[in-house]
């Protein structure tokens, strides 16, 4: 063989021969799986990010919203139309609605133009609390849609005539849901929806009126982004671009955590597949060392051998990249099929990035995990033809592992775009490897002492563990890495879904009652108990405004993003309410009348206030100075009443207050009519439709997570299979010797089962420790969840690992008892 021969055709023939011989099965499967996982999850998360943006826009009723307390420039609408954007106008204010001399109610009026909403769905019903259906646009000029509870307050039926300001309107239906009503319902009255062109006829909007003006824009994402940039230069103080957090935070939070989980799953999939590739490549090189020695003894140079095997693996990489990308796109299409029935959006294209991610993954995995042992394979000595005990690695194994760790760390960080997530996984991995290396040798040494007192089958198994001490220690660490990552993913998945279900239990409050007068509190509680409805308790509510911080008056503009006068709902409580976590400072005694306040952390940040700062408040016409005693984190995703500012009960005892509560109603809408007839001055907020939609989204996102988890489990199985196959050749030789000396088939299989079960048990100890550490970091630092110990993880990790590794070991090494000893010994001698 001459080195001048071109290796191109030889590489293809070598690849075909190795494939027919079964040499490349695990290696190709691991490479295809690595590319498929990262391509599929990258495409899925890219489309999910677009879906999340659409979902957020849907809850703003537009792609872009500008809000102010003064009329917004009309030429903005003209500029948007010239750019091909759709536009709408919205005005909100409070006003009295009258159906007669004594039938009057204060309503939260919303005037909309014909194009409203630009995103999402506006629903209405013919009858109050009737069956809701989507409507294209709001009411026609001259008509009103009223909140269902206004019908009982005014004593009217659909088709009746009511007055708003100086104009008379026909009640055309009941407004049920608005996409931009959002989750901030405190202080809202019953809705009155009208056409914006009817505003001049009412005469209610005058200079100095308390009105919020909005302009809504929607269209092509690129055109919207360009228009947003143009608006940044046009905006004046007080003209604020609304953020997506002011839409529906529950949906956004669920999808954001799902996206983080999928990025975690993709990163672990890459890591598992890389380990499988490294193990399979090392075994491939070990089996080909003799072939290379023969080739070099016949005249092949190291360069020729390197090009030959490099070309073969390059062809393998191209085939695996194409197959993996196609499989990944099929995977994300299947995941979105699971979501399509429930998610109220149509995700856009994934773009080119998933293909790039897949190709880079294949290149890094081949270049950093498969190529180093292949490169040294080209340096195999021709003397191996005569001396097969010559080493091949030349002591560079640690360098390979270091290069692989560096490569996979960079790949995970680039892929997940989250250094905290990557660091958490690598911390658990480092613990597993560090503890595993020394721990594995200690455990195996302890097994030797036990084996001296055991029966023949145990002595055989434990002696085999000792004979391959270093190899078994490495194998145990590899098993531990794979099992740790699988346990970690299962643990995070369970915690994620459990947290969603905990936030949305079947009996979660789905209705709220506001504006309950103090003298009605006892009667409302009796009415709820009489109908078998459990409430969250009644909370006092006082409307007030923050005027100054530490003696510095705040700007009167509350629409800006920086510090400004903020109007908020105040309440009092002797103890921190459920769902409130104290972050800084301390709570007061139950009987305290100190002038102190507890602030919600984000509200405090907007004010620029912290513990010890002095706030000057205005409640009605009265002034009050207080000191910030503590900061709280509030679970806004819960359906409980929550407040920005909480005071000691005795401090606000002399201020007029109304009360509110929340409760779970289910489908008994007739109760609302009875409640409003008995208490006509209270306000009822319906949240059941929002909850129903959120539960549907969570169910379908959970189904997609289950699918991804199954794919990652497959990647973990590949690592375990590759780890078992790494020692098949040496076990085949030992079995042949034992059986030629008279050992029974059952003795050999039993020894294998005990040996692999011991490896699995030791690996399970290391894996469970690493999984617990990584889960703690991920849940508390990355996913922003509370960490809870998981006792079930230990029996699952230990027993499951022992049983799984034993089963895979016996199955993977079945050749050692099925191959005749004479054939093995002849192959070894040849």
Buried (B, 14 or more C-beta within 10 A) or exposed (E): BEEEEEBEEBBEEBBEEBEEEEBBBBBBBBBBBBBBBBBBBBBBBBBBBBBBBBBBBBBBBBBBBBBBBEEBBEEBBEBBEEBEBBBBBBBBBBBBBBBEEEBBBBBBBBBBBBBBBBBBBBBBBEEBBBEBEEBEBBBEEBBBBBBBBBBBBBEBEBEBEBBBBEBBBBBBBBBBBBBBBBBEBBBBBBBBBBBBBBBEBBEBBEEEEEBBBBBBBBBEEEBBEEBBEEBEEEBEEBBBEBEBBBBBBBBBBBBBBBBBBBBBBBBBBBBBBBBBBBBBBBBBBBEBBBBBBBBBBEEBBBEBBBBBBBBBBBBBBEBBBBBBBBBBBEBBBEBBEBBEEBBBBEBBEBEEEBBEBBBBBBEBBBBBBBBBBBBBBBEBBBEBBEEEEBEBBEEBBEEBBEBBBEBBBEBBBBBBEBEBBBBBBBBBBEBBBEBBBEBBBEBBEEBBEEBEEBEEBBBBBBBBBEEBBEEBBBBBBBBBBBBBBBBBBBBBBBBBBEBBBEBBEEEBBBBBBBBBBEEBBEEBBEBBEEEEBEBBBBBBBBBBBBBBBEEEEBEEBBBEEEBBBBEBBBBBBEEBBEBBEBBBBEBBEEEBBBBBBBBBBBBBEBBBBBBEBBBBBBBEEEEBEBBBBBBBBBBBBBBBBBBBBBBBBBBBEEBEBBBBBBBBBEEEBEBBBEBBEEBBEBBBBBBBEBBEBBBBBBBBBBBBBEBBBEBBBBBBBBBBBBBBBBBBBBBBBBBBEBBEEEBEEEBBBBBBBBBBBBBBBBBBBBBBBBBBBBBBBBBEBBBEBEBEEBEEBBEBBBEBBBBBBBBBBBEBBEEBBEBEBEEBBEEEEE
